[in-house]
Amino acid sequence: MVPWQLLSRSFRRYPVRPPNSGIARRKSIWERIHLDPWLIGLLLVLMVAGLFVLYSASGQRIEAVIAQAVRFGVALVVMVVIAQFSPSTFLRWAPIAYAVGLAMLIAVEIAGDIGMGAKRWLEIPGVIRFQPSEMMKLAVPLMVAAYLNRCQLPPRLRDIAVCGIIIGLPVVLTAIQPDLGTSLLVASAAVIVVLLAGLSWKLIGFVGALMAAGLPVLWMNMHNYQRQRVLTFLDPESDPLGAGWNIIQSTTAIGSGGLWGKGWLDGTQSQLEFLPERHTDFIIAVLGEEFGLVGMLMLLALYVMIVGRGLWLATSSQDTFGRLVAGSIILTFFIYVFVNVGMVSGILPVVGVPLPLVSYGGTSSVTLLAGFGILMSIHAHRRLLPR
């Protein structure tokens, strides 16, 4: 039995309290608004820490911190609103969200806004500028879970093929923007849903063989800068002033921080602008330089507590759809952290993945907290589902 089968089976069904089984316990305010106070508290601590680091990483620009705080506020409101809906609502709306997301990705390809050499954004003049591919981080796993909810589990090969099509369309549309990092995250979020549904070793081996066979095709269709990122990962010293600059400077910043760090606002690599993208993808290198190994371990411990609490909430799901979606949301959050820390520290290629709720950015924060809203909704509505 594979690990994800054990995880999926651990999502046990909780008994439903009969309506006349005695005096009902009075619900707390948190239960009435469908929120988990422990998860909310951990997320707030993470966001405050992120603003603290961002002030240094942005060159002490208070306006950047205020803008990020406003984005966090909007994201929190979205999370609270989404938590009020029942899991059955997400099940009904999953196909619509998926179709709208695909339409917006096509719109990006036709009339998207170009920034930093990539066409990834849609802009409504004077209103909003957003990245539709971020929406697909939730829409795709929701759609896959909705499809598997109607299938016999573990899924058969035919069901896996259909899931492959559901996943492949938005992944390809995102990759050609080009945005390899987001496309990989969208794919991983949806693949986790399939894995949690339970797969035999034969199917895993077959799918793995197909993916291995497709690697040459993927390499041939990658952009030159994407290929260079892979080659730089293998040997960053081959081009220290060019493609290898980012990873060399990030590892230098982290290493120079030592155990306790150089102190807040006293980092040299970051404050003297040797470190690229220091307020977005490489922000944890700023933290490592200024707060050292102790600071990085404290941040990672905070992420571990969030993931642990999320997994505990996920175990309360009582149906297939809720179990698959809740497990995917929290495990995908873990992948975001792992990929960002891995690429900044040099153990993974640089793919442009921000550090959740710490890196500067708006659309990604809204998407992440919307996912946590869905997770808390699944937990809050667990006793409302039929026996």
One Martini backbone bead per residue (centre of mass of N, CA, C, O) as a GRO file, in nm:
protein
  387
    1MET     BB    1   0.095   0.037   0.025
    2VAL     BB    2   0.076   0.357  -0.033
    3PRO     BB    3   0.098   0.652   0.130
    4TRP     BB    4  -0.164   0.789   0.003
    5GLN     BB    5  -0.349   0.557   0.091
    6LEU     BB    6  -0.311   0.594   0.392
    7LEU     BB    7  -0.404   0.888   0.399
    8SER     BB    8  -0.688   0.846   0.276
    9ARG     BB    9  -0.778   0.635   0.504
   10SER     BB   10  -0.745   0.842   0.747
   11PHE     BB   11  -1.013   0.971   0.640
   12ARG     BB   12  -1.242   0.952   0.848
   13ARG     BB   13  -1.564   0.888   0.958
   14TYR     BB   14  -1.781   1.080   1.118
   15PRO     BB   15  -2.014   1.090   1.338
   16VAL     BB   16  -2.352   1.162   1.362
   17ARG     BB   17  -2.548   1.357   1.545
   18PRO     BB   18  -2.829   1.321   1.669
   19PRO     BB   19  -3.087   1.545   1.724
   20ASN     BB   20  -3.186   1.359   2.008
   21SER     BB   21  -2.900   1.307   2.200
   22GLY     BB   22  -2.939   1.576   2.359
   23ILE     BB   23  -2.752   1.822   2.464
   24ALA     BB   24  -2.640   2.076   2.291
   25ARG     BB   25  -2.366   2.228   2.204
   26ARG     BB   26  -2.240   2.529   2.221
   27LYS     BB   27  -2.138   2.744   1.996
   28SER     BB   28  -1.889   2.904   1.882
   29ILE     BB   29  -1.787   3.169   1.700
   30TRP     BB   30  -1.603   3.001   1.513
   31GLU     BB   31  -1.824   2.795   1.428
   32ARG     BB   32  -2.029   3.002   1.310
   33ILE     BB   33  -1.791   3.113   1.095
   34HIS     BB   34  -1.606   2.870   0.993
   35LEU     BB   35  -1.344   2.879   1.185
   36ASP     BB   36  -0.995   2.840   1.271
   37PRO     BB   37  -0.805   2.970   1.519
   38TRP     BB   38  -0.529   2.832   1.480
   39LEU     BB   39  -0.493   2.886   1.176
   40ILE     BB   40  -0.533   3.189   1.186
   41GLY     BB   41  -0.299   3.252   1.377
   42LEU     BB   42  -0.068   3.136   1.203
   43LEU     BB   43  -0.121   3.314   0.953
   44LEU     BB   44  -0.081   3.588   1.092
   45VAL     BB   45   0.210   3.544   1.180
   46LEU     BB   46   0.320   3.503   0.893
   47MET     BB   47   0.234   3.782   0.778
   48VAL     BB   48   0.390   3.958   0.976
   49ALA     BB   49   0.667   3.840   0.910
   50GLY     BB   50   0.655   3.916   0.610
   51LEU     BB   51   0.645   4.226   0.653
   52PHE     BB   52   0.911   4.247   0.807
   53VAL     BB   53   1.091   4.138   0.571
   54LEU     BB   54   0.991   4.325   0.339
   55TYR     BB   55   1.108   4.591   0.438
   56SER     BB   56   1.399   4.500   0.377
   57ALA     BB   57   1.370   4.375   0.082
   58SER     BB   58   1.249   4.668  -0.036
   59GLY     BB   59   1.429   4.903   0.087
   60GLN     BB   60   1.241   5.045   0.302
   61ARG     BB   61   0.939   5.034   0.179
   62ILE     BB   62   0.640   5.120   0.312
   63GLU     BB   63   0.449   5.098   0.063
   64ALA     BB   64   0.490   4.792   0.021
   65VAL     BB   65   0.376   4.705   0.295
   66ILE     BB   66   0.095   4.832   0.264
   67ALA     BB   67   0.014   4.683   0.006
   68GLN     BB   68   0.039   4.400   0.132
   69ALA     BB   69  -0.164   4.441   0.363
   70VAL     BB   70  -0.406   4.489   0.179
   71ARG     BB   71  -0.395   4.212   0.043
   72PHE     BB   72  -0.436   4.051   0.300
   73GLY     BB   73  -0.712   4.167   0.366
   74VAL     BB   74  -0.854   4.064   0.115
   75ALA     BB   75  -0.782   3.763   0.155
   76LEU     BB   76  -0.932   3.731   0.427
   77VAL     BB   77  -1.212   3.795   0.322
   78VAL     BB   78  -1.223   3.566   0.118
   79MET     BB   79  -1.188   3.337   0.321
   80VAL     BB   80  -1.443   3.394   0.494
   81VAL     BB   81  -1.650   3.371   0.267
   82ILE     BB   82  -1.580   3.082   0.166
   83ALA     BB   83  -1.632   2.936   0.446
   84GLN     BB   84  -1.959   2.964   0.422
   85PHE     BB   85  -1.950   2.747   0.227
   86SER     BB   86  -2.027   2.452   0.102
   87PRO     BB   87  -1.899   2.173  -0.048
   88SER     BB   88  -2.137   2.148  -0.253
   89THR     BB   89  -2.076   2.417  -0.392
   90PHE     BB   90  -1.796   2.343  -0.504
   91LEU     BB   91  -1.896   2.104  -0.671
   92ARG     BB   92  -2.086   2.269  -0.861
   93TRP     BB   93  -1.856   2.503  -0.941
   94ALA     BB   94  -1.607   2.366  -1.066
   95PRO     BB   95  -1.668   2.367  -1.378
   96ILE     BB   96  -1.698   2.675  -1.399
   97ALA     BB   97  -1.419   2.759  -1.295
   98TYR     BB   98  -1.264   2.602  -1.509
   99ALA     BB   99  -1.383   2.740  -1.763
  100VAL     BB  100  -1.306   3.030  -1.687
  101GLY     BB  101  -1.002   2.980  -1.664
  102LEU     BB  102  -0.957   2.892  -1.956
  103ALA     BB  103  -1.063   3.152  -2.087
  104MET     BB  104  -0.846   3.338  -1.955
  105LEU     BB  105  -0.597   3.198  -2.075
  106ILE     BB  106  -0.677   3.261  -2.366
  107ALA     BB  107  -0.690   3.571  -2.325
  108VAL     BB  108  -0.391   3.603  -2.260
  109GLU     BB  109  -0.289   3.503  -2.541
  110ILE     BB  110  -0.439   3.736  -2.697
  111ALA     BB  111  -0.465   4.000  -2.453
  112GLY     BB  112  -0.225   4.023  -2.278
  113ASP     BB  113  -0.010   4.134  -2.031
  114ILE     BB  114   0.315   4.253  -2.041
  115GLY     BB  115   0.577   4.116  -1.817
  116MET     BB  116   0.895   4.036  -1.798
  117GLY     BB  117   0.857   3.875  -2.090
  118ALA     BB  118   0.550   3.805  -2.012
  119LYS     BB  119   0.217   3.655  -2.069
  120ARG     BB  120   0.008   3.667  -1.759
  121TRP     BB  121  -0.198   3.913  -1.781
  122LEU     BB  122  -0.492   4.081  -1.675
  123GLU     BB  123  -0.657   4.398  -1.767
  124ILE     BB  124  -0.851   4.644  -1.598
  125PRO     BB  125  -0.877   4.954  -1.648
  126GLY     BB  126  -0.863   5.098  -1.327
  127VAL     BB  127  -0.903   4.817  -1.149
  128ILE     BB  128  -0.733   4.541  -1.255
  129ARG     BB  129  -0.446   4.312  -1.202
  130PHE     BB  130  -0.414   3.971  -1.312
  131GLN     BB  131  -0.351   3.606  -1.262
  132PRO     BB  132  -0.515   3.335  -1.386
  133SER     BB  133  -0.325   3.095  -1.306
  134GLU     BB  134  -0.384   3.110  -0.999
  135MET     BB  135  -0.677   3.002  -1.011
  136MET     BB  136  -0.590   2.705  -1.109
  137LYS     BB  137  -0.487   2.598  -0.830
  138LEU     BB  138  -0.803   2.541  -0.764
  139ALA     BB  139  -0.975   2.457  -1.014
  140VAL     BB  140  -0.836   2.189  -1.093
  141PRO     BB  141  -0.863   2.018  -0.830
  142LEU     BB  142  -1.171   2.051  -0.817
  143MET     BB  143  -1.231   1.910  -1.087
  144VAL     BB  144  -1.096   1.639  -1.028
  145ALA     BB  145  -1.263   1.577  -0.773
  146ALA     BB  146  -1.541   1.587  -0.912
  147TYR     BB  147  -1.486   1.351  -1.100
  148LEU     BB  148  -1.395   1.131  -0.886
  149ASN     BB  149  -1.668   1.139  -0.724
  150ARG     BB  150  -1.806   0.958  -0.973
  151CYS     BB  151  -1.602   0.738  -0.917
  152GLN     BB  152  -1.429   0.461  -0.888
  153LEU     BB  153  -1.241   0.349  -0.609
  154PRO     BB  154  -0.988   0.327  -0.755
  155PRO     BB  155  -0.878   0.450  -1.033
  156ARG     BB  156  -0.883   0.409  -1.355
  157LEU     BB  157  -0.731   0.448  -1.652
  158ARG     BB  158  -0.955   0.619  -1.775
  159ASP     BB  159  -0.965   0.828  -1.544
  160ILE     BB  160  -0.672   0.919  -1.570
  161ALA     BB  161  -0.699   1.030  -1.858
  162VAL     BB  162  -0.907   1.247  -1.795
  163CYS     BB  163  -0.734   1.393  -1.585
  164GLY     BB  164  -0.506   1.460  -1.785
  165ILE     BB  165  -0.678   1.658  -1.952
  166ILE     BB  166  -0.762   1.851  -1.729
  167ILE     BB  167  -0.464   1.925  -1.661
  168GLY     BB  168  -0.321   1.986  -1.941
  169LEU     BB  169  -0.455   2.242  -2.050
  170PRO     BB  170  -0.364   2.458  -1.832
  171VAL     BB  171  -0.063   2.386  -1.833
  172VAL     BB  172  -0.002   2.464  -2.125
  173LEU     BB  173  -0.115   2.759  -2.116
  174THR     BB  174   0.094   2.841  -1.893
  175ALA     BB  175   0.370   2.757  -2.023
  176ILE     BB  176   0.333   2.959  -2.287
  177GLN     BB  177   0.363   3.254  -2.163
  178PRO     BB  178   0.578   3.199  -1.963
  179ASP     BB  179   0.509   2.950  -1.669
  180LEU     BB  180   0.654   2.699  -1.518
  181GLY     BB  181   0.598   2.718  -1.216
  182THR     BB  182   0.284   2.733  -1.222
  183SER     BB  183   0.236   2.477  -1.391
  184LEU     BB  184   0.358   2.283  -1.178
  185LEU     BB  185   0.160   2.358  -0.948
  186VAL     BB  186  -0.100   2.279  -1.087
  187ALA     BB  187  -0.020   1.986  -1.137
  188SER     BB  188   0.040   1.902  -0.842
  189ALA     BB  189  -0.241   1.958  -0.721
  190ALA     BB  190  -0.388   1.746  -0.907
  191VAL     BB  191  -0.212   1.493  -0.854
  192ILE     BB  192  -0.279   1.469  -0.554
  193VAL     BB  193  -0.571   1.389  -0.595
  194VAL     BB  194  -0.510   1.122  -0.740
  195LEU     BB  195  -0.339   0.995  -0.514
  196LEU     BB  196  -0.566   1.011  -0.288
  197ALA     BB  197  -0.755   0.806  -0.447
  198GLY     BB  198  -0.575   0.583  -0.537
  199LEU     BB  199  -0.296   0.374  -0.639
  200SER     BB  200  -0.141   0.159  -0.818
  201TRP     BB  201   0.169   0.048  -0.904
  202LYS     BB  202   0.106   0.011  -1.204
  203LEU     BB  203   0.004   0.299  -1.261
  204ILE     BB  204   0.252   0.447  -1.160
  205GLY     BB  205   0.450   0.317  -1.360
  206PHE     BB  206   0.308   0.403  -1.620
  207VAL     BB  207   0.307   0.711  -1.573
  208GLY     BB  208   0.614   0.736  -1.526
  209ALA     BB  209   0.693   0.636  -1.810
  210LEU     BB  210   0.550   0.862  -1.966
  211MET     BB  211   0.706   1.097  -1.838
  212ALA     BB  212   0.989   1.003  -1.922
  213ALA     BB  213   0.927   0.999  -2.231
  214GLY     BB  214   0.851   1.325  -2.226
  215LEU     BB  215   1.117   1.482  -2.162
  216PRO     BB  216   1.233   1.544  -2.446
  217VAL     BB  217   0.990   1.712  -2.533
  218LEU     BB  218   1.009   1.922  -2.312
  219TRP     BB  219   1.295   2.021  -2.377
  220MET     BB  220   1.232   2.114  -2.677
  221ASN     BB  221   0.988   2.324  -2.559
  222MET     BB  222   1.174   2.494  -2.418
  223HIS     BB  223   1.307   2.762  -2.320
  224ASN     BB  224   1.616   2.887  -2.299
  225TYR     BB  225   1.594   2.987  -1.999
  226GLN     BB  226   1.495   2.713  -1.889
  227ARG     BB  227   1.739   2.545  -1.967
  228GLN     BB  228   1.945   2.721  -1.814
  229ARG     BB  229   1.837   2.659  -1.531
  230VAL     BB  230   1.911   2.362  -1.532
  231LEU     BB  231   2.216   2.394  -1.592
  232THR     BB  232   2.271   2.580  -1.347
  233PHE     BB  233   2.194   2.378  -1.130
  234LEU     BB  234   2.431   2.180  -1.203
  235ASP     BB  235   2.629   2.459  -1.281
  236PRO     BB  236   2.668   2.772  -1.157
  237GLU     BB  237   2.987   2.829  -1.222
  238SER     BB  238   2.969   2.852  -1.543
  239ASP     BB  239   2.788   3.145  -1.483
  240PRO     BB  240   2.837   3.379  -1.246
  241LEU     BB  241   2.740   3.655  -1.423
  242GLY     BB  242   2.470   3.514  -1.508
  243ALA     BB  243   2.281   3.246  -1.460
  244GLY     BB  244   2.438   3.200  -1.167
  245TRP     BB  245   2.383   3.452  -0.987
  246ASN     BB  246   2.135   3.395  -0.814
  247ILE     BB  247   2.231   3.134  -0.659
  248ILE     BB  248   2.497   3.247  -0.550
  249GLN     BB  249   2.373   3.487  -0.387
  250SER     BB  250   2.176   3.323  -0.209
  251THR     BB  251   2.385   3.131  -0.075
  252THR     BB  252   2.560   3.357   0.036
  253ALA     BB  253   2.350   3.491   0.217
  254ILE     BB  254   2.284   3.246   0.393
  255GLY     BB  255   2.578   3.179   0.486
  256SER     BB  256   2.646   3.471   0.613
  257GLY     BB  257   2.440   3.450   0.859
  258GLY     BB  258   2.457   3.203   1.010
  259LEU     BB  259   2.306   3.161   1.312
  260TRP     BB  260   2.196   3.483   1.380
  261GLY     BB  261   2.298   3.696   1.199
  262LYS     BB  262   2.325   4.053   1.109
  263GLY     BB  263   2.055   4.184   1.109
  264TRP     BB  264   1.824   4.406   1.076
  265LEU     BB  265   1.915   4.579   0.781
  266ASP     BB  266   2.233   4.434   0.763
  267GLY     BB  267   2.248   4.329   0.491
  268THR     BB  268   2.447   4.301   0.202
  269GLN     BB  269   2.325   4.150  -0.039
  270SER     BB  270   2.048   4.303  -0.017
  271GLN     BB  271   2.113   4.615   0.039
  272LEU     BB  272   2.327   4.610  -0.221
  273GLU     BB  273   2.182   4.441  -0.462
  274PHE     BB  274   2.286   4.142  -0.526
  275LEU     BB  275   2.005   4.037  -0.477
  276PRO     BB  276   1.764   3.900  -0.655
  277GLU     BB  277   1.441   3.913  -0.600
  278ARG     BB  278   1.416   3.983  -0.277
  279HIS     BB  279   1.081   4.033  -0.257
  280THR     BB  280   1.020   3.743  -0.371
  281ASP     BB  281   1.167   3.456  -0.443
  282PHE     BB  282   1.437   3.556  -0.240
  283ILE     BB  283   1.343   3.629   0.061
  284ILE     BB  284   1.478   3.402   0.239
  285ALA     BB  285   1.768   3.514   0.205
  286VAL     BB  286   1.723   3.762   0.377
  287LEU     BB  287   1.653   3.613   0.636
  288GLY     BB  288   1.918   3.444   0.652
  289GLU     BB  289   2.113   3.691   0.674
  290GLU     BB  290   1.962   3.850   0.925
  291PHE     BB  291   1.869   3.563   1.109
  292GLY     BB  292   1.962   3.305   1.020
  293LEU     BB  293   1.912   2.985   1.112
  294VAL     BB  294   1.705   3.050   1.330
  295GLY     BB  295   1.504   3.207   1.153
  296MET     BB  296   1.450   2.980   0.946
  297LEU     BB  297   1.348   2.767   1.151
  298MET     BB  298   1.107   2.931   1.252
  299LEU     BB  299   0.963   2.951   0.983
  300LEU     BB  300   0.945   2.644   0.926
  301ALA     BB  301   0.785   2.580   1.184
  302LEU     BB  302   0.537   2.740   1.100
  303TYR     BB  303   0.474   2.574   0.850
  304VAL     BB  304   0.442   2.302   0.995
  305MET     BB  305   0.198   2.388   1.167
  306ILE     BB  306   0.010   2.450   0.932
  307VAL     BB  307   0.017   2.170   0.803
  308GLY     BB  308  -0.073   2.011   1.051
  309ARG     BB  309  -0.346   2.153   1.088
  310GLY     BB  310  -0.453   2.093   0.804
  311LEU     BB  311  -0.450   1.782   0.831
  312TRP     BB  312  -0.644   1.768   1.067
  313LEU     BB  313  -0.883   1.895   0.914
  314ALA     BB  314  -0.890   1.688   0.674
  315THR     BB  315  -0.980   1.430   0.849
  316SER     BB  316  -1.296   1.533   0.871
  317SER     BB  317  -1.380   1.430   0.620
  318GLN     BB  318  -1.683   1.253   0.470
  319ASP     BB  319  -1.596   1.278   0.166
  320THR     BB  320  -1.441   1.254  -0.127
  321PHE     BB  321  -1.421   1.549  -0.215
  322GLY     BB  322  -1.320   1.672   0.054
  323ARG     BB  323  -1.071   1.493   0.090
  324LEU     BB  324  -0.922   1.571  -0.173
  325VAL     BB  325  -0.917   1.879  -0.141
  326ALA     BB  326  -0.789   1.909   0.140
  327GLY     BB  327  -0.528   1.751   0.081
  328SER     BB  328  -0.433   1.928  -0.158
  329ILE     BB  329  -0.407   2.206  -0.025
  330ILE     BB  330  -0.192   2.136   0.199
  331LEU     BB  331   0.021   1.988   0.017
  332THR     BB  332   0.067   2.225  -0.177
  333PHE     BB  333   0.173   2.421   0.031
  334PHE     BB  334   0.423   2.251   0.091
  335ILE     BB  335   0.542   2.266  -0.197
  336TYR     BB  336   0.591   2.566  -0.209
  337VAL     BB  337   0.800   2.571   0.017
  338PHE     BB  338   0.998   2.357  -0.088
  339VAL     BB  339   1.067   2.491  -0.363
  340ASN     BB  340   1.169   2.764  -0.267
  341VAL     BB  341   1.389   2.665  -0.071
  342GLY     BB  342   1.534   2.485  -0.279
  343MET     BB  343   1.611   2.707  -0.491
  344VAL     BB  344   1.763   2.906  -0.296
  345SER     BB  345   1.966   2.664  -0.186
  346GLY     BB  346   2.031   2.466  -0.459
  347ILE     BB  347   1.836   2.183  -0.483
  348LEU     BB  348   1.681   2.350  -0.705
  349PRO     BB  349   1.549   2.481  -0.958
  350VAL     BB  350   1.467   2.779  -1.103
  351VAL     BB  351   1.091   2.860  -1.114
  352GLY     BB  352   0.927   3.094  -0.977
  353VAL     BB  353   0.855   3.056  -0.652
  354PRO     BB  354   0.691   3.173  -0.402
  355LEU     BB  355   0.661   3.259  -0.071
  356PRO     BB  356   0.419   3.197   0.135
  357LEU     BB  357   0.312   3.499   0.273
  358VAL     BB  358   0.599   3.667   0.204
  359SER     BB  359   0.596   3.734  -0.065
  360TYR     BB  360   0.544   3.954  -0.305
  361GLY     BB  361   0.186   3.961  -0.354
  362GLY     BB  362  -0.160   3.909  -0.449
  363THR     BB  363  -0.285   3.662  -0.602
  364SER     BB  364  -0.149   3.439  -0.430
  365SER     BB  365  -0.276   3.516  -0.157
  366VAL     BB  366  -0.571   3.474  -0.236
  367THR     BB  367  -0.545   3.179  -0.319
  368LEU     BB  368  -0.443   3.061  -0.053
  369LEU     BB  369  -0.680   3.165   0.134
  370ALA     BB  370  -0.903   3.032  -0.027
  371GLY     BB  371  -0.809   2.746   0.034
  372PHE     BB  372  -0.843   2.772   0.345
  373GLY     BB  373  -1.146   2.825   0.328
  374ILE     BB  374  -1.218   2.547   0.216
  375LEU     BB  375  -1.098   2.381   0.444
  376MET     BB  376  -1.280   2.505   0.674
  377SER     BB  377  -1.547   2.426   0.546
  378ILE     BB  378  -1.511   2.120   0.555
  379HIS     BB  379  -1.486   2.111   0.864
  380ALA     BB  380  -1.751   2.270   0.951
  381HIS     BB  381  -1.949   2.061   0.764
  382ARG     BB  382  -1.923   1.761   0.874
  383ARG     BB  383  -2.215   1.739   1.039
  384LEU     BB  384  -2.405   1.801   0.773
  385LEU     BB  385  -2.361   1.531   0.675
  386PRO     BB  386  -2.447   1.239   0.593
  387ARG     BB  387  -2.423   0.909   0.722
   0.00000   0.00000   0.00000
